[in-house]
Amino acid sequence: MQRQFSYRQGDRAEYLAQYILSAFAIVVHVPRQEDVGTDFHCSLLQRDGNNLRPTLPFNIQVKSAGDDVLKNGIIFGGITTAGRWRKHEIELLCQTDTPFLIGLVNLESQRLDLFSTITRYFILSNWQGAGLPREVAMLPYEPAGAAHLGAGTQIVLDPKPDMPQTLWRLPLGQPIVSISIAESEDPERCEQSKNVLEPYLRMDQENAVCFRIGLGYFTWPLIIHTGEALGEVVGVALSSPSVSLQVCNNSCAQP
């Protein structure tokens, strides 16, 4: 019996992520037999005296922060070796049932970076009539610096029968939270991480409700500053004759 080295690195990344996450969330590992793109089902924990209670649920996919992920992003969709389109992966990415995070683990520094996937709502909204892409690449740590988070770019691929022709490169921004295994032992640091994460999860929930009831409205953060409170947010109403944008400090109401 044997296991590929790259797979084993992914296994170890999941172990590390589970330990760090368990410091401030319930973390239920998804067995391989049930794995459809989510590695852990989680809920933030709220302390009440000596008791811990689950609050906000979220799902997370964990990756080892290797060169391929950092260069090409986390891939959803694409084509199998048999030439079939992995449409189901894009549909699962765009689900509106539970907030969805990406976790990147640096095994060398024993650190977990947590990213929002809020930009997936650009796909759900059929942004600028783009339609469903053949493949989505979610790009961590982009954009850099003070650049604004947005809809990314679309690249035309070679045509294939019965499938779309675009690769959608969607930025994830900077991590919401970056926490090491040592920092996860500090109760104050864990409480801070929960407080920073919560508004992002709530925003994902609010977007999901808007889409499920047909409002055609969603919000996303202009800039994600790691470890800092959610700042300026952009809201877009797609149901209006012309797309309207508004910027606000914490949350946007439907215009």
C-alpha positions in Angstrom: 0.0 0.0 0.0 1.1 3.6 -0.6 -0.1 7.2 -0.7 1.1 10.0 -2.8 3.2 12.6 -1.0 1.0 15.5 -2.2 -2.1 13.8 -0.8 -0.3 13.1 2.5 0.6 16.8 2.8 -3.1 17.6 2.4 -4.0 15.1 5.1 -1.6 16.7 7.5 -2.9 20.2 6.6 -6.4 19.0 7.6 -5.2 17.6 10.9 -3.5 20.9 11.8 -6.5 23.0 10.6 -8.9 20.8 12.7 -6.8 21.4 15.8 -6.6 25.1 15.4 -10.3 25.5 14.5 -11.3 23.4 17.5 -10.0 26.2 19.8 -13.0 28.4 18.9 -15.5 26.3 16.9 -17.1 22.9 16.8 -15.3 21.0 14.0 -16.8 17.8 12.5 -14.6 16.1 10.0 -16.3 14.9 6.8 -15.4 11.2 6.1 -13.8 10.5 2.7 -16.9 8.5 1.8 -19.0 11.6 2.3 -16.5 14.2 0.9 -18.2 16.4 -1.8 -15.9 19.3 -1.4 -16.2 20.2 2.2 -13.6 19.0 4.7 -15.3 20.2 8.0 -18.7 21.2 9.2 -18.2 23.9 11.9 -20.0 26.2 14.2 -18.5 29.1 16.1 -18.6 28.6 19.9 -19.9 31.1 22.3 -18.9 30.9 25.9 -21.5 31.3 28.6 -19.8 30.9 32.0 -18.3 27.5 32.0 -20.4 26.3 29.0 -19.8 26.5 25.3 -22.7 26.8 22.9 -22.6 26.5 19.1 -23.8 29.7 17.2 -22.9 30.4 13.6 -22.5 27.4 11.3 -20.1 27.3 8.4 -18.3 24.8 6.1 -14.7 24.9 5.2 -12.4 23.4 2.6 -8.8 23.1 3.7 -5.7 23.1 1.4 -2.0 23.0 2.0 -0.5 26.3 0.9 1.7 24.8 -1.8 3.1 26.5 -4.8 0.4 25.3 -7.1 -2.4 26.7 -4.9 -0.6 30.0 -4.5 0.0 30.3 -8.3 -3.2 28.9 -9.8 -5.7 29.2 -7.0 -8.2 26.7 -5.6 -9.9 25.1 -8.6 -13.6 24.3 -9.0 -15.0 22.7 -12.1 -12.8 22.1 -15.1 -12.6 18.9 -17.1 -12.0 15.3 -16.0 -9.4 13.1 -17.7 -12.4 11.5 -19.5 -13.3 14.9 -20.9 -16.4 15.5 -18.7 -17.2 18.9 -17.3 -17.2 19.0 -13.5 -20.3 21.3 -13.4 -21.4 19.9 -10.0 -18.3 21.4 -8.4 -19.2 24.9 -9.5 -22.8 24.4 -8.4 -21.6 23.2 -4.9 -19.3 26.2 -4.7 -22.3 28.5 -5.4 -24.6 26.9 -2.9 -26.5 29.3 -0.6 -27.2 27.0 2.3 -24.2 27.6 4.6 -21.4 30.1 4.7 -18.3 28.6 3.0 -14.7 29.3 3.9 -11.4 28.3 2.4 -8.6 27.4 4.8 -4.9 27.5 3.7 -2.4 25.7 6.0 1.3 26.5 6.1 2.8 23.4 7.5 6.2 25.0 8.0 4.9 27.9 10.1 2.0 25.8 11.5 -0.5 28.6 10.6 -4.0 28.5 9.3 -5.3 31.4 7.1 -9.1 31.6 6.7 -10.6 33.2 3.6 -14.2 34.2 2.8 -15.6 33.0 -0.5 -18.1 35.9 -0.7 -17.0 36.7 -4.3 -18.7 33.5 -5.4 -21.9 35.6 -5.5 -20.6 37.2 -8.7 -21.1 33.8 -10.3 -24.5 33.3 -8.7 -25.6 36.8 -9.9 -24.6 36.1 -13.5 -22.4 39.2 -13.3 -22.5 41.2 -16.5 -24.2 38.3 -18.2 -21.1 36.1 -18.0 -23.1 32.9 -17.5 -21.7 29.8 -15.7 -18.0 29.3 -16.3 -16.4 26.0 -17.2 -13.9 26.5 -14.4 -13.4 28.7 -11.4 -10.0 29.6 -9.8 -10.3 31.2 -6.4 -7.2 33.2 -5.8 -5.9 33.6 -2.2 -4.0 36.8 -1.2 -5.3 38.7 -4.2 -5.7 41.6 -4.6 -2.7 42.7 -2.6 -2.3 45.9 -0.7 -5.1 48.5 -0.8 -6.6 47.2 -4.1 -10.4 46.6 -3.9 -11.9 43.2 -4.0 -14.1 42.6 -7.1 -15.3 40.3 -9.8 -11.9 39.2 -11.0 -11.2 38.3 -14.6 -12.5 35.9 -17.2 -10.3 34.0 -19.6 -11.5 32.4 -22.8 -10.6 28.7 -23.1 -10.4 26.4 -26.0 -13.9 25.4 -27.1 -15.3 22.1 -26.0 -18.7 20.6 -26.9 -21.6 21.0 -24.5 -19.7 23.2 -22.0 -18.9 26.8 -21.3 -15.7 28.4 -22.7 -14.5 30.5 -19.8 -12.2 30.3 -16.8 -13.3 32.7 -14.1 -10.4 33.9 -11.8 -12.0 35.1 -8.7 -10.0 36.9 -6.0 -10.5 35.8 -2.3 -8.7 38.9 -0.9 -6.5 38.6 2.2 -7.4 36.1 4.9 -10.0 37.2 7.4 -8.0 35.5 10.2 -4.5 34.2 10.3 -3.8 32.1 13.4 -0.9 29.8 14.4 -1.2 26.6 16.5 0.6 28.5 19.3 -1.9 31.4 19.1 -4.8 29.0 19.2 -3.8 28.2 22.8 -4.5 31.8 23.8 -8.2 32.3 24.8 -8.1 36.1 24.1 -6.6 35.4 20.6 -9.4 32.9 19.9 -12.1 35.3 21.1 -10.7 37.9 18.8 -10.7 35.5 15.8 -14.3 34.7 16.5 -15.3 38.4 16.7 -13.6 39.1 13.4 -15.1 36.0 11.6 -18.7 36.5 12.7 -19.6 39.5 10.5 -18.2 37.8 7.4 -20.3 34.7 8.1 -23.4 36.9 8.7 -22.8 38.7 5.4 -22.7 35.3 3.7 -25.9 34.3 5.4 -27.6 37.6 4.4 -26.5 37.2 0.8 -27.9 33.7 0.7 -31.3 34.8 2.0 -31.5 37.6 -0.6 -30.8 35.1 -3.4 -33.2 32.4 -2.1 -36.1 34.9 -1.9 -35.2 36.4 -5.3 -34.1 39.9 -4.3 -31.1 39.8 -6.5 -28.9 41.7 -4.1 -25.6 41.0 -2.4 -22.7 42.6 -0.6 -19.0 42.0 -0.4 -16.1 43.8 1.5 -14.1 46.4 -0.4 -10.8 45.4 1.3 -10.2 42.6 3.8 -7.6 43.5 6.5 -6.4 40.4 8.2 -7.4 40.2 11.9 -9.4 43.5 11.7 -13.1 44.2 11.9 -15.1 44.2 8.7 -14.9 47.7 7.2 -16.4 49.2 4.0 -18.8 47.0 2.2 -20.2 47.3 -1.4 -23.8 46.4 -2.1 -25.2 45.7 -5.5 -28.8 45.5 -6.6 -29.2 43.4 -9.7 -32.9 43.6 -10.0 -32.9 47.3 -10.9 -32.8 48.5 -14.5 -29.2 49.6 -14.1 -26.9 48.0 -11.6 -26.5 50.3 -8.6 -23.7 50.3 -6.1 -23.5 51.7 -2.6 -20.7 51.8 -0.1 -21.3 51.8 3.6 -19.4 51.2 6.8 -20.7 47.8 8.0 -23.8 46.6 6.1 -25.9 47.8 3.2 -29.7 47.8 3.0 -31.4 47.2 -0.3 -31.8 50.4 -2.2 
